Amino acid sequence: MTQLEIHREALTHNVTTLTSKLAPGVRFIAVVKANAYGHGAVACIQHLQSLGVKYFAVAYTDEGIALRQAGVQDPIMVFYPEPHRFADIVTHQLSPAIYSKQTWDNVLEHIAPQTPPFPIHLKFNTGLNRIGFSPSELEWIFSESQHKNVRVVSVYSHLGGTEEAQPDAQVAQQLTVFEPILQRFKQHPHRPWFHLLNTSGVFHYPNHQLDAVRCGIGLYGYANAPAWDAQLQPVGHLTTSIVQIHHLQPGEYVGYNKGWQATTESRIATLPLGHADGIQRGFGHAKLQVWVQGQPAAVVGNICMDMLMIDVTHVACSPGDSVVLFNASHPLSEWAAAAGTIPYEVLAGLGPRVSRVWR
Ligand SMILES: *Cc1c(COP(=O)(O)O)cnc(C)c1O
């Protein structure tokens, strides 16, 4: 009953919009981690391939293996390969980001001398302090990476605030730190590609596209600022339908822990989605507003594990009527902001009980 409708045309529009911002020759890496930000990775990849996208990225090894098992043959970058998974990474021909001496040893341990050499990516920490080689390890990894059994496909870093107002001191500092890394690897016998930008970076730092960009959230219709969101279209539209309607007298409660109390005669509709589907506790108590018959209706009380309740006192509606949580007219970016979260968190949290239906 609860569906994430996946709009093919919107995905096409977003790829076209993002790639139209790229200088000729800049590669487009489609980030399909977390099940394509909740939209269903395999089906999204098939559509992206039909649009000419050739490079994909996931976060963890198992995500890459699942794509190989589904028949995806294009290069798949693994951003955060776990040190003990390198045997699987090599077996499935995934391209890991090498981000430490340990992961460098791990990859060497598992690759057999082979032609062509095994493709890897090198990730540098330029100030996000999340993952990556320290700039002080530059000379060491530069010389190690000329090992005949590996091919450094790309050298990259990740910027911490591409959506922040410019000039942004952190981004500026990171660009400064990356520059000598880039200059050094330009001298590598096989010049790798360089990349820094995520979705917001594509909008905000057009002069730093280098050889590739890594877009995730933008594919799905969001870019962390209203002006950029306006150029994209939400791909997933979350809808459900009313299960039951209760007529309450003043003083009656709704949900666990007396989460809400009627002050007047009220009509309360129950919807079949809750925590297990990704609707977090923070959306309770009117933080989330949904749309019934084109009218807004607020969540009352606490969200439950499998259900939530909304106030439809002012809306003419019946059980079975469809309810919009977010779509093109009611974008998730607004909805998420009201509850103090962001589209990434809501989309990635949508659970397996929500059926993904292509439109
Ligand atoms: C998730 C991720 C991206 C994609 O970021 P968006 O903001 O979703 O475009 C890019 N690079 C890395 C390293 C990531 O982990």
The ligand as an SDF file (V2000), in Angstrom:
LIG
                    3D

 15 15  0  0  0  0  0  0  0  0999 V2000
   28.0750    9.5970   -1.0310 C   0  0  0  0  0  0  0  0  0  0  0  0
   29.2870   10.1690   -1.6410 C   0  0  0  0  0  0  0  0  0  0  0  0
   29.1880   11.0210   -2.7510 C   0  0  0  0  0  0  0  0  0  0  0  0
   27.8740   11.5190   -3.3050 C   0  0  0  0  0  0  0  0  0  0  0  0
   27.4960   12.6910   -2.6280 O   0  0  0  0  0  0  0  0  0  0  0  0
   26.1430   13.4600   -2.9860 P   0  0  0  0  0  0  0  0  0  0  0  0
   26.1410   14.6210   -2.0740 O   0  0  0  0  0  0  0  0  0  0  0  0
   25.0410   12.4980   -2.6870 O   0  0  0  0  0  0  0  0  0  0  0  0
   26.2100   13.8100   -4.4170 O   0  0  0  0  0  0  0  0  0  0  0  0
   30.3640   11.4220   -3.3560 C   0  0  0  0  0  0  0  0  0  0  0  0
   31.5660   11.0250   -2.8880 N   0  0  0  0  0  0  0  0  0  0  0  0
   31.6880   10.2270   -1.8050 C   0  0  0  0  0  0  0  0  0  0  0  0
   33.0440    9.8350   -1.3520 C   0  0  0  0  0  0  0  0  0  0  0  0
   30.5550    9.7860   -1.1360 C   0  0  0  0  0  0  0  0  0  0  0  0
   30.6730    8.9910   -0.0550 O   0  0  0  0  0  0  0  0  0  0  0  0
  1  2  1  0
  2  3  1  0
  2 14  2  0
  3  4  1  0
  3 10  2  0
  4  5  1  0
  5  6  1  0
  6  7  2  0
  6  8  1  0
  6  9  1  0
 10 11  1  0
 11 12  2  0
 12 13  1  0
 12 14  1  0
 14 15  1  0
M  END
$$$$
